[in-house]
Amino acid sequence: MIEVNGLTKRYGDVLAVNDLTFTVRPGHVTGFLGPNGAGKSTTLRMVLGLNRPTAGTSTVDGRPFAHRQAGLHHVGALLDAGDVHPGHSAAAHLSALARGNGLPRRRVREVLEEVGLAGVARRRVGGFSLGMRQRLGIATALLGDPPVLLFDEPVNGLDPEGVRWVRGLFRGLAAEGRTVLVSSHLMSEMENTADRLVVIGRGELIADETVAEFAARGTRADVAVRTPDPASLAAVLTRAGASVRADGGDSLMVTGLTAARIGELAFEHRILLRELAPRTASLEEAFMELTADRADYLAGDRR
Ligand SMILES: Nc1ncnc2c1ncn2[C@@H]1O[C@H](COP(=O)(O)OP(=O)(O)OP(=O)(O)O)[C@@H](O)[C@H]1O
């Protein structure tokens, strides 16, 4: 369990993280989402004791992480996949960490196999692709078999097969009862991976809830309708209190009435329907809506 309480970080004039409070529970994959510059990395670094908070506290299983001696036994983290000496091999890098943390040598072989790097274990990391470096970073996080795992943008550089693999890995780790926190600036990456979300914008908490609850926030009550007689149907629905947008063809977009009520009204007025489809906003749309006014970097005139 990770508990963040009133966590705040100021860099000069920049309030990178502002009074953030949330809990990350074991047994779930929790997505940590926010636009670029929202403060995700800064928060993760404070949880790991790498950055000192301006105010507030964070604890891992009840104690500040910095006070724990067990290191990799207790928390595994992928922060920056480039943070490995390019002249070292993957095996040498992991072996040094295993030695430093009192871990058995066999863990090196096990995690290299788990992330699919066993075949390149002796190659210099300098020649690794970004995806291979991410896999090595994930191997590092897994090395101590820790109950709490933090991954900062782990999907960067992975190919589609790698993305699928990493999703399965995270879900498997959570199913074993571990606490898994995964940051991303893309909702699409979290949609099929996380079951809970912590969403931040400009350093502030926007949402801390299940993916289903988050999706419900962005749900629109639109119904798409197709009919050979859009003008008559639009008139009937407008009289019934709906707001109707026509596209000039045979489609209408209706807000303010349920699909069932639209079907009844069309039946009563003998208007043929060719399609009647309630539409819900995607998670991506919910995320964009909620973070639009808290994104630091927006193209065009949306700021
Ligand atoms: N060492 C630092 N000195 C000054 N400002 C910093 C420092 N680190 C981060 N910031 C600022 O704090 C804010 C949050 O940055 P952070 O890297 O935590 O965001 P992020 O959500 O991880 O973004 P991204 O998705 O782009 O990595 C940004 O405005 C950033 O410029």
The ligand as a Gaussian input file, in Angstrom:
#p B3LYP/6-31G(d) Opt

LIG

0 1
 N       14.388000      19.416000     -11.100000
 C       13.438000      20.277000     -11.504000
 N       13.639000      21.616000     -11.459000
 C       12.680000      22.490000     -11.829000
 N       11.451000      22.130000     -12.292000
 C       11.183000      20.821000     -12.364000
 C       12.159000      19.817000     -11.980000
 N       11.586000      18.596000     -12.165000
 C       10.341000      18.819000     -12.641000
 N       10.100000      20.149000     -12.765000
 C        8.826000      20.763000     -13.220000
 O        7.782000      20.214000     -12.455000
 C        6.634000      19.969000     -13.259000
 C        6.234000      18.506000     -13.175000
 O        7.217000      17.696000     -13.833000
 P        7.173000      16.100000     -13.869000
 O        8.351000      15.638000     -14.645000
 O        6.976000      15.571000     -12.506000
 O        5.847000      15.845000     -14.721000
 P        5.325000      14.509000     -15.426000
 O        3.876000      14.440000     -15.124000
 O        6.183000      13.361000     -15.044000
 O        5.498000      14.870000     -16.955000
 P        5.912000      13.982000     -18.248000
 O        4.722000      13.148000     -18.597000
 O        6.155000      15.074000     -19.271000
 O        7.142000      13.223000     -17.840000
 C        6.984000      20.444000     -14.655000
 O        6.518000      21.760000     -14.816000
 C        8.483000      20.400000     -14.658000
 O        8.999000      21.350000     -15.565000

